[in-house]
Amino acid sequence: MKKNKYIVPLLIFAAFEAVAISLWLTKDNIFYLFNFTYIGFAVSLGLFLISSKNKYARRITQLLVGTYMLVYLGLICGENMQIEGFWYYLFTGVFEAATIHYAVAKIFGPLLFGRGWCGYACWTAMVLDFLPYKIPQEPRKKIGWIRYITFAVSLIFVAALFLAHVGNIERIMFWAFLIGNALYYIVGIALAFAFKDNRAFCKYICPVTVFLKPMSYFSLGRITCDKSKCINCGKCHKVCPMEVDMTDNSRKRLNGTECILCMECVKNCPKDAL
């Protein structure tokens, strides 16, 4: 990160700006220019602050992007940015709002930046990261299969609305956004205290990870270990909120698809091996 103090943030901003301009011109809607420019700036700012060793860097980006998505797009604009909103726009055949968001941040974007969304922009994790268990204090549970159930429930819920020809679905989607977020926060906070792990919701419940995990496997942007410097002290694993084995450079490393690029391992490595 030291050598790329400016290069990496600028490249990330350029990528978001390319999306912003492309969507603005193709959709003839200046909102997309503002939307992706703002998010790109927030993410790039966070990366720059991380390289400058600002301890609040990632949290600043989380709050900038998370509150924007939750409050402005969700509550003020009435867009369902949850997975139900993605299914809704997908079924209507409209490439707008949630479908664009999911395509960029959670389906194709992870090929470039893995699960960076989870670390820098998720409005659910934004709140959960304020809880006291930033480092897991109990062994990982084998209940990750629950995410597939929540994924299926979200799909079935929206599909049922269309099949039943329910009227005023847009209003239902708005209420689904409100209720869904409330449930996410309640369940996420409860799990964090039950399992002593702020990210328990992300590991076991979040339906979006069904998209994120397979795409993150092939991510170009990933943390690697310089074996010539590594002394196998284990500090990187101890501070990782997602329990990733960063000393293994293979694609099959333990919990490798769950790295949220929080850089805690990089900051705590005594030999700058990461």
QUIGI-V559638 format. One record per residue. PHI is phi as a letter, one per 30 degrees, with the letter a starting at -180 (NA if undefined). Layout:
((PHI) (PHI))
//
This chain:
((NA) (d) (d) (c) (e) (c) (d) (d) (e) (d) (d) (d) (d) (d) (d) (d) (d) (d) (d) (e) (d) (d) (d) (d) (d) (d) (c) (h) (b) (d) (e) (d) (d) (d) (e) (d) (d) (d) (d) (d) (d) (d) (d) (d) (d) (d) (d) (d) (d) (d) (d) (c) (i) (d) (d) (c) (e) (d) (d) (d) (d) (e) (d) (d) (d) (d) (d) (d) (d) (d) (d) (d) (d) (d) (d) (d) (d) (i) (c) (d) (c) (d) (d) (d) (d) (d) (d) (d) (d) (d) (d) (d) (i) (c) (c) (b) (h) (d) (d) (d) (e) (d) (d) (d) (c) (b) (c) (c) (e) (e) (d) (c) (b) (h) (c) (e) (e) (d) (d) (b) (b) (d) (d) (d) (d) (e) (d) (d) (d) (d) (d) (d) (c) (d) (c) (e) (c) (b) (e) (d) (d) (c) (b) (d) (d) (d) (e) (d) (d) (d) (d) (d) (d) (d) (d) (d) (e) (d) (d) (d) (d) (d) (d) (d) (h) (d) (d) (h) (d) (e) (d) (d) (d) (d) (d) (d) (d) (d) (d) (d) (d) (d) (d) (e) (d) (d) (d) (d) (d) (d) (d) (e) (d) (d) (c) (h) (a) (e) (c) (e) (d) (d) (d) (c) (c) (e) (d) (d) (d) (d) (d) (d) (d) (d) (d) (d) (e) (c) (e) (d) (d) (b) (d) (b) (c) (d) (d) (d) (c) (d) (c) (h) (d) (i) (d) (d) (d) (d) (c) (d) (d) (c) (h) (c) (d) (d) (d) (c) (d) (d) (d) (c) (d) (e) (h) (e) (d) (c) (d) (c) (h) (d) (i) (d) (d) (d) (d) (c) (d) (d) (c) (h) (d) (c))
//
